[in-house]
C-alpha cells in the first residue's frame, strides 16, 4: 500500500506531503531507468511503469518470513535487484 492509499489515519498535510514524496521517488526512479535505457544498459518500453513496479516490489520489506527465508535484508535486496536486472529468463 502506498502512502497515498493509507489516508485513513493521516492529516491532510501528511497525506499531501506523503503523496508528493512518493511522486518524487517515482520520478527519480523513472529518470534513472530512462538514463539506463538511453545508455543501452536496459531495454524498457516504459521507464515510468518500471519505476512504479520497482517501488512496489521493494515493499517486500513487510514480508518478514520471506526476508528470513532469503537470508536477511541484504540478501533480499540483492535478490530483488537481480530480479530486475537479470530477469527471469534462463541464462
HELIX and SHEET records of a PDB file:
HELIX    1   1 UNK A   12  UNK A   38  1                                  27    
HELIX    2   2 UNK A   47  UNK A   57  1                                  11    
HELIX    3   3 UNK A   58  UNK A   62  5                                   5    
HELIX    4   4 UNK A   64  UNK A   70  1                                   7    
HELIX    5   5 UNK A   73  UNK A   86  1                                  14    
END                                                                             
